[in-house]
């Protein structure tokens, strides 16, 4: 059955001509997405209308929304979270420079406005050895707290109904879960899904060769499953807790993030590009936003 369904689902191009799209978020009838190397956040209705909603010289990444609707935007290179007001103006929400060892990465914002933010932990684009790193919480007042350690490149995150944070550890080949406490603390860390053995090398090239799945951006659906962008194998996979892969959609090109949205929550948006290396992506405009229809709608956050 899975093979027959896959054959009928061909992703279509929604947007093209971008550098490297990441961190898609469906919000108020539009998809927001960061374009790394043009340093812009764009929003589209998925039908051709596109607006630049923010310009972030420090390179935008993770996106989220406060309870009042204002956007939070990760500024990767200067380790800041920016807040966008209704006029479009950006102000500093928090400075994470004293808490992180690498450029900032993805982010999820909970229903109380608490942001959970990952970071690279090492100089990925410069060829440094892999170093595991931390997860940081930013409270609505801008307070910065380290809430988890020893994560293998924390990347995409979701908050499942019931207050469970799931984070993709790209270079560990797994999704890890935490219970979110009333105070925002994270507890009861466990493996939500393991994709093959976790590589033991600190060499990026060796690890890339060993990973069965490189989980990048993720999103959750109403059956409690998680869609995972597999950054190395040109596909998105749908996974249940415990690691069972119940669906797969090949993309024909690299795919690095995904988000369920659209009017009924059943459009799976995909951030696609031929590769992720900065020196390959920065000078060209080959990134695309793709979309494919799926059966189970969006749930959870983002």
LUMDREN-510894 format. One record per residue (C-alpha): x, y, z. Coordinates in steps of 0.001 Angstrom, whole numbers, plus 500000, padded with zeros to 6 digits. Layout:
residues N
XYZ;...
***
This chain:
residues 302
500000500000500000;502776502428500871;504424501993497461;501158502608495613;500482505763497623;504003507082497068;503616506725493324;500655509131493342;502295511807495486;504642513989493526;505788517151495340;505002520339493444;507000523563493433;505487526397495473;508447528812495432;511857528749493761;514889530949493262;516044531049496887;519417530309498511;518622527820501291;515195527650502896;514746526447506479;512388526425509464;508964526651507748;506030527641509961;502327527850509078;500817530902510800;497579532802510176;497026531423506696;500590531804505448;503808529848505512;506767531713506992;510230530454506047;513824531636506503;516168532005503537;519653531746505038;521910533491502571;519643536264501336;519150536997505062;515405537275504695;512278535751506180;509503535410503621;505840534529503959;503666532982501267;500032532003500981;501156528992498941;499381530335495854;501994532718494510;501785535724496832;505038536242498742;506198539000501094;509510539697502791;508503539949506451;511972540452507969;515559541145506992;518067539586509400;521738540412508662;522837537804511247;521191535066509136;517654533981510046;516825530438511113;514267529220513672;510878530926513731;508095530996516280;505250533103517590;504442534583520977;500910534215522371;500092537739521169;501119536850517605;504460538624517441;507147536600515705;510411535447517220;513277534975514771;516630533304515383;519587535421514263;522152532664513894;525556534297513688;525204536877516472;523457534421518835;520347536527519250;516594536039519199;514794538943517557;511192539980518131;509108541354515284;506280543709516156;503129544312514128;504797547088512137;507575544747511068;510243546369513245;512795544037514854;514153544373518396;516366542130520482;514378539616522532;517367537766524007;521141537451523617;522396533874523915;526092534667523419;527001533672526955;525136530361526792;526018528738523466;529160527425521794;528034527584518178;525780529469515810;522106529208516695;519907526741514851;516220525825514972;513673526881517604;510211525992518851;508034528347520901;505463526927523323;501978528221524073;503345530383526911;505933532065524701;508921530100525985;511421529443523197;513600526339523040;516651526969520880;519359524670519529;522863525510518364;525468523838516164;527989523303518972;530938523412516552;531985525015513266;530151522720510860;530882524718507717;534527525184508709;535187521451508994;535666521274512763;535158517973514628;531668517263515915;531024518425519454;527774517702521270;526018520744522665;523125522224524613;519506523277524326;518580526722525619;515266528063526888;514411531730526463;511554532884528684;509113535596527554;511061538205529550;514288537281527715;515846535211530511;518238532594529091;518611529137530704;520447525994529591;517881523186529861;519608520165528273;523144519069527434;524974516452525384;522839516728522258;524202515615518873;523456518708516788;519970519682518052;517931520644515034;514179520585514351;511827520454517335;508143519856517996;505979520064521095;503422517282521111;500026517704522784;500512517010526470;503750518951526743;506393516638525277;509312518298523501;510889516171520757;514202517304519271;515984515922516217;519632515134516947;520985515118513418;524434513642513975;523187511142516566;520570509771514160;517694509981516617;514751511916517973;514913512542521722;511967513470523945;511640515485527140;508713516263529396;508202520008529785;507696520975533404;505334523657534638;508341525972535009;509652525168531514;512368522804532728;512984519637530723;512929516205532360;512721512464531715;514942512470528651;514426509412526480;514885508231522905;511660508784520944;513000507187517753;516440505768516954;517495505404513311;520280502829513258;523328503043515477;524560506432516646;527932507060514968;530817507258517423;533170509311515239;533628513074515584;534463513389511879;531532514855509950;532397512974506774;532543509634508555;529309510286510429;527486511278507248;528455507943505714;527126506022508719;523769507689509357;520716505686508301;518650508865508739;519915512408509342;516875513991511048;516727517710510318;513468519684510418;510413517910511845;506675518438512337;503913516485514063;500502515274512968;497177514528514657;497951510822515107;501059511603517171;503440510703514353;506311512944513281;507371513819509748;511167513969509502;513229515625506783;516119513213506157;518897515625505241;521078513018503549;518702510780501615;516361513056499608;513191512058501424;510801512791504245;509696509933506462;506731509604508820;507722507995512112;505836506730515132;507171506758518685;509546503826518978;511035504393515538;508655502624513144;508744504316509742;505183504166508419;505484506348505332;508122507827503047;507974510456500324;511032510720498050;511777514271496942;514343513810494189;516520516478495797;517862517282499245;515204518142501810;516059519824505083;512816520852506791;509088520159506633;505884521637508005;502227520688507832;499953523582506938;497442524817504444;493792525511505143;493123521952506337;496584521210507780;497190518439505244;499706520157502982;503247519061503802;505640521865502850;509245520853502141;512400522994502115;514508521569499306;517959522253497870;520663520196496161;522897520268499282;523399522034502619;527033523235502415;527222527011502696;529893527450500015;527616525630497572;524350527351498513;525386530950499136;526304531965495550;523334530337493783;519543530414493937;518580526759493601;516464526284496729;512766525514496407;509707525269498596;507799522127497642;504400520849498748;502677517485498799;499283516415500128;499061513915503001;496191512288504861;496697513234508524;496599516940509470;498929519027511579;498979518942515368;501179520282518150;503724523085517814;505085524666515700;
***
